[in-house]
Amino acid sequence: MGNAKVREQKQQLVSEVVSKLRESSCTIVADYRGLNVAQVTELRKQLREAGVEFQVLKNTLVRRATAEAELTELDTALTGPTAIAFSKEDVVAPAKILSDFAKKNDKLSIKAGIVEGKIVDISQIKELADLPSREGLLSMLLSVLQAPVRNFALAVKAVAEKQESGAEA
């Protein structure tokens, strides 16, 4: 009787991980071996503030989930203590936070990830981490869009001032 209940809980956990793998725009697998409680708490806090869910999961359960989600290429990264960051909205945030944290704490190592349903390696995650945040990209886009309007307004103002000075003379 007890085994059936445990099996049911594990199956439920696997199905939750499958849905997170499918729904996440960015999922990153990391090895947290050697981090103390304070460091893990700080990392969780930074990720939570960015809307990223961070879970420590058993590799066997994650392998079952990757098989069900058809992401078995990720299985090679599922060795040793495994923590997974799931982000539904922001693709860059988990990569940036985990990469920055790994630079400061050499105990954390990024193993692999999934971005928009495709398996990516550590180098691709680092490239992603170097991108500006969504807000940064939007502000860059906004300044690019504003430049022609601003230049046009300055040109109209200069023409108007020239006509005013010509009318006064």
N, C-alpha and C positions, 0 to 999 in steps of 0.2 A: 504494500500500500504506500509506504514512504517513498519507494523508488519511483512510482508512477507520478507522485506529486513533484518530486525533484526533476524528473524528466520533463514534465509539463512546464515547470518554471524555466528550464533551460530552453525549451522550444519557444517559449514566449520571448525570452531574451534574444534568441537568434532572430526571430521575426522582427523584433524592434531594431536590431542592428541592420538587418536587411533593408528595412524602410529608411533608416538613417543613411545608409550607403546610397540608396536610390535618390533620396530627396536632397542630399547635401550637394551644394555646388563645389565644395572643396572639403576633402577628407585627408587628414595627414596622420600617418602612423609614426610614432616616436618611441624611443627606448628611454625610459626615465631612471634606469638603474643608477643608484648612487646619489640621487637627489634626496635631501632631507625633507621632513614634513613642512618646514617653513618655506622652502623653495617651491615645493609642489603647490602649496597653498597660494603663494604669490603668482605662480604661473596660472593656476585655475582662476584667480581673481582677474588677471589681465585678459584671459580668454573670455570669461563670463561678461566682462564690461564691453567686449567687442561682439557679443552675441554668439560666441562659439561654445559648443558643448564639448567637454573634455572628460573622457571616461577611461578607466583602466579595465581592460577586458581580458578574459582567458583566450589564448590563441586558438584553442580547439573550437570554441564557440564562434569566434570570428571567421575561422576557416569554413565552418558550416554556412555562415552568413554569406561569405564571398562566393561559395559554390552556388547558393540559391540566387544571388544577385548577378551571377555570371561575371565575377571579377576575380577569378582564381589566380591571375598574374600577381596579385597582391600577397598571395600566400608565402612567397619567398621572404617577405619582410616580417612575417609573423613568427619571430623567434625571440626568446628571452622575454623580459617584462615589457608588455606592450600597452601603450596608452594611445588613444585615438581622439583626434580633434575633429568634430563635425561642424561645418558652417553651412547654413542654408542660404543666406543672402550674400555675404561678402566672400569673394574668392581669395582676395589678397590678405585679409586680416589674419587668418590662422597661420599662413606661411610667414608673414612678417613677424608676428608675435613669437612664434616658435623659433624662427631663425635668430631673432634678436636675443631671445632668452638663451639659446644654445651658444651664442657668442660669449655671453657673460658667464654661463655655467657649462663647462665642458662635459659635465656628466649627462646632459640631455643630448641625444642624437636623433636626428630625423632619419627615418628609414626609407619611406616612400609615401606616395599619396595618390589621391584620385581627384582630378580636376575636370569638372563637367563630364563625368562618366568615363574618363580616360586615365589609365594608370600612368603616373609620372614618377621620375626618379628624383634623387636629391638635388641634382644640378637644376632641373626644371623648377623645383620648389624654391630654390635660392633665387632664380631669375624672377619668379613670381613675387618673392619677398622684396626684391629691389624695386618693384613697380610702386608708384605712388598709390595712396589709398583711393577709394572711390570718390571721396570728397575732394581729394587733391586733383584727380583727373577731371572732375566736374568743374572745379574752379579754373583749371587750365583751359578747358573747352569754353567756358564762359568768357574768359579774357580774350581768347581768339575770336569769339563771335562779337565781342564788344568793340574790338579795335577798328574795324571798318566804319562802324556807326560813329565812334568817337572822332575818327579822322574826317568823316563827312561833316559832322557838326562843326568841327574846327574850321573846315574850309568854308562852310556857309557863313559862319561868324566873321571870318576874314573878309569875304566878299561884301558882307553887309557893312562892316566897318570901313572898307575902302570906298563904298558908295556913299556912306555918310560923310566921310572926309572930303570926297569929291563934290558933294552937294553943298557943303559949307563953304568951299572955296569959290 
